[in-house]
C-alpha cells in the first residue's frame, strides 16, 4: 500500500504561479510512473502530467506552463501562467498501463480572472 498526500493548492490570480507537492508514504521506483490528474466541476478527470525514469508527458493544455519533477518519494508540479481554466481539484496518482493503482485525496487549485 502507498499513501499519497498532496499539498500546495490554493487561490491565485490569473497569470500567477503555484507549486503542488505529492509525498508518498514510501519510496516508489523511478521506473514506475507518477503523475498529476485534475478534475474541474462538471468535467471528467484528465491527465495533466506524468513522469517516470524515461518519460515526461504533459497535456497539450499545460505544455510550456507546467513543469513536473520528482525526487524519490516526492513529486512536484510547478504551475506558471495560470489561467481560470486551470481551476480544478488536482490529484497525485500512480498511473500504469493497467490503470491507476493509488490516488491522493486531492488539493484544490482556484484561479481567479
C-alpha positions in Angstrom: 0.0 0.0 0.0 1.1 3.5 -0.8 -0.5 6.7 0.6 -0.2 9.8 -1.5 -0.6 13.2 0.1 -0.9 16.4 -1.9 -0.2 19.9 -0.7 0.2 23.4 -2.2 -3.1 24.2 -3.7 -4.8 27.5 -3.1 -6.3 30.6 -4.7 -4.3 32.6 -7.2 -4.9 35.3 -9.7 -4.7 34.6 -13.4 -1.0 34.8 -14.5 0.2 33.7 -11.1 2.1 30.6 -10.1 1.6 27.7 -7.6 3.6 24.6 -6.8 1.9 21.4 -5.9 3.7 18.7 -4.0 2.9 15.0 -3.6 4.6 12.9 -0.9 4.4 9.1 -1.0 4.4 7.1 2.2 7.3 5.0 0.8 9.8 5.2 -1.9 8.5 4.4 -5.4 10.8 3.0 -8.0 11.7 5.7 -10.6 10.8 3.2 -13.3 7.2 3.4 -12.2 5.2 6.4 -13.3 3.8 9.1 -11.0 1.5 11.8 -12.3 -1.0 14.5 -11.8 -4.6 14.5 -12.8 -7.2 17.2 -12.4 -11.0 17.4 -12.3 -13.0 20.5 -12.8 -16.6 20.8 -11.7 -18.9 19.0 -14.2 -15.9 17.6 -16.2 -14.2 14.3 -16.4 -10.9 13.8 -14.6 -8.0 14.4 -17.0 -4.3 13.6 -17.0 -2.1 16.7 -16.6 1.4 15.4 -16.5 3.3 12.1 -15.9 6.9 11.4 -15.0 9.0 8.2 -14.9 12.7 7.4 -15.3 12.4 7.6 -19.1 9.2 9.6 -19.8 7.8 13.0 -19.1 4.4 13.8 -20.6 2.3 16.9 -20.5 -1.2 17.5 -21.7 -1.3 20.0 -24.5 -3.3 22.4 -22.4 -0.4 22.8 -19.9 2.7 22.4 -22.1 5.1 25.3 -21.6 3.4 26.4 -18.4 3.6 23.4 -16.0 6.8 21.5 -15.0 6.7 18.1 -13.3 9.6 16.9 -11.3 10.3 14.0 -8.9 12.8 13.1 -6.3 12.4 9.6 -4.7 9.1 9.7 -2.7 8.2 13.3 -3.6 6.8 14.7 -6.8 6.2 18.4 -7.6 4.1 20.2 -10.2 5.2 23.8 -10.8 2.4 25.7 -12.4 3.1 29.1 -14.1 1.0 31.5 -16.1 -2.1 30.0 -14.5 -5.5 30.5 -16.3 -9.0 30.4 -14.9 -9.5 27.1 -16.9 -6.8 25.5 -14.7 -9.2 25.7 -11.8 -9.8 22.1 -10.6 -9.1 19.6 -7.9 -5.6 18.2 -8.6 -4.8 14.6 -7.7 -1.5 12.8 -7.4 -1.5 9.3 -8.7 0.4 6.3 -9.9 -0.7 5.6 -13.4 0.2 2.4 -15.3 -0.8 0.6 -18.4 -3.5 -1.3 -16.3 -4.9 1.9 -14.7 -4.2 3.9 -11.6 -3.3 1.9 -8.5 -3.1 4.7 -6.0 -4.7 8.1 -5.7 -4.2 11.0 -3.3 -7.0 12.9 -1.7 -6.6 15.9 -3.9 -5.8 19.6 -3.5 -7.9 22.4 -4.8 -6.5 25.0 -7.2 -8.6 28.0 -7.9 -7.5 30.7 -10.5 -9.4 33.9 -10.4 -9.7 36.1 -13.5 
